[in-house]
Amino acid sequence: MKLLKFSIGTIFILFVTVVLSFIAALFTMMEPISMGRPILWTIWYMGALLIVCMGLYDFSSLSNGRVRRILGWGALMGVVIFASVKGYYVYLDHLKIEERGVELTDYQPFTNSPELAKLDSETSIELEGKFPKLDGATALYPVYASFVEALYPDLVEYNPYNVQTSTVVSTTTPEAYNRLLNGQTDIIFVAGPSKRQLQLAEQKEVSLHMTPIGREAFVFFVHEDNPIDSLTMEQVRGIYAGDIRSWDEVGGKSEEIRAFQRPEDSGSQTALQKMMGERKLMEAPVEDVPEGMGGIIQQTSAYQNHKNAIGFSFRYYATEMVSDHKIKLLRIEGIEPTVESIQDGSYPLSSEFYAVTTEENAKQYATFLEWMTEEDGQTLVAKTGYVRLR
């Protein structure tokens, strides 16, 4: 009889635990790590504690008072576990550098933003006819937002996040390419296309017209306390191929290297793939993240600034748009990514970034594209924090 009672009680507790987990996952799906995990772990811990105490009550010689004390101390331990897990994931979240780690409205045109680069006098041209729709990478938004303030009319709101009504937005590199190829925007400001993006353009029979408008450096960074200051190109390739797995192999401490990557088709991930050449890129770090109704998926981890981590981005984003994280840029082949080394090409991972449009649109917006490469456009590129073409 006791066994039947215990079995029914266990099934009931497990049922309640699953229902509570479902509800918790539903209400914490926007914060699955910092909120979802601590709550789910605590729910299952308390469920297991109740089953254990029920078993002690039915099958052990302990008095009811002792079983209640065990339950009380166990509940207190649950609170400690919740606080510990919550604190740990809050710490991890603090380390994370998100792709949209900035508020783009700080650079929105015609808002008297002190962050936005401006010309000292009226520009030399005036655009006529239809003003092109603009989109692009997060880190390049400050550049083309400054173009908008210099040339566009101050008649509407240019909200960078509102793709429904704004003609000037920032949806990140992969989405900007998709929108250009689907005819949803006219000019995008991005790094060069990935192989997949070129294949997609060919499938849609769209010819891309790429106008270089500035130079940028692809940079690697580590925690500021990491003793490594410089890596060779071969060492970086070795790390991202998975051949070099510990920092002591490149002169650092005996710690495993956590080499983070970015989402496929993002500008920085494409730059990494091009840098690797024929070397096969290892799989990115993954972590189990509760999703939606309590399911589990595997995701590429966003960069977290652990002391054994290495990540990458473009110089402007890492130094200008994300300034509250304790990272340091590595020298590559002993050369720092400075304005001078980027402009003269001595920094090994220097490259151009582009205003990309279709061949048809390139003719329609030729005046605007040419202006970007001339004095006024290049002045705004430099004032924003990027490197001029020449």
URVEN-V645469 format. One record per pair of residues at least 12 apart in sequence whose ideal C-beta (glycine too) atoms are under 6 Angstrom apart, sorted by the first residue. I is the first residue (numbers start at 1). J is the second residue. Records with the same first field share a line. If there is no record, write none. Layout:
I = J, J
//
This chain:
2 = 58
6 = 58
9 = 54
10 = 51
13 = 47, 50, 51
17 = 43, 47
20 = 43
21 = 40, 43, 294
22 = 293, 294
24 = 39, 40
25 = 290, 293, 294
29 = 292
32 = 289, 290
33 = 89
34 = 89, 90, 93
36 = 290
37 = 89
38 = 82, 85, 86
41 = 85
42 = 78, 82
45 = 78, 81
46 = 78
49 = 74
53 = 67, 71
92 = 304
95 = 304, 305
96 = 302, 304
97 = 303, 322, 325
100 = 138
101 = 322
102 = 321
104 = 141, 160, 170
107 = 142, 145
109 = 145, 148, 149, 158
110 = 154
116 = 145, 146
117 = 146, 380, 383, 384
119 = 150
123 = 150, 376
124 = 376
125 = 371
127 = 151, 368
131 = 152
132 = 186, 187, 365
133 = 167, 185, 186
134 = 168, 187
135 = 169, 171, 176, 179, 185, 188
136 = 170, 176, 188, 189, 190
137 = 173, 190, 267
138 = 170, 172
139 = 314, 316, 317
140 = 189
141 = 160, 170
142 = 384
143 = 381, 384
144 = 189
146 = 380
148 = 168
173 = 190, 266, 267
174 = 265
176 = 188, 190
177 = 197
181 = 200, 201, 204, 206
186 = 361
187 = 355, 357
188 = 356
189 = 355
190 = 267, 356
191 = 267, 353
194 = 265, 270
196 = 265
206 = 358
207 = 359
208 = 356
209 = 357, 359, 362
210 = 354, 356
211 = 354, 355, 369
212 = 352, 354
213 = 355, 372
214 = 353, 381, 386
215 = 342, 350, 352, 387
216 = 314, 353
217 = 315, 337, 342, 347, 349, 350
218 = 271, 349
219 = 315, 318, 329, 337
220 = 312, 330
221 = 311, 318, 327, 329
222 = 310
223 = 305, 307
224 = 326, 328
225 = 307
227 = 252
228 = 252
230 = 331, 334
231 = 330
232 = 333
233 = 348
235 = 250
237 = 276, 279
239 = 257, 259
240 = 259, 281
241 = 279, 282
242 = 282
245 = 257
255 = 308
258 = 306, 308, 309
259 = 310
260 = 303, 311
261 = 284
268 = 312, 313
284 = 300
285 = 301
286 = 298
287 = 301
305 = 325, 327
315 = 337
316 = 385, 386
320 = 385
332 = 348, 349
333 = 348
335 = 347
339 = 387
342 = 387
343 = 387
355 = 369, 372
//
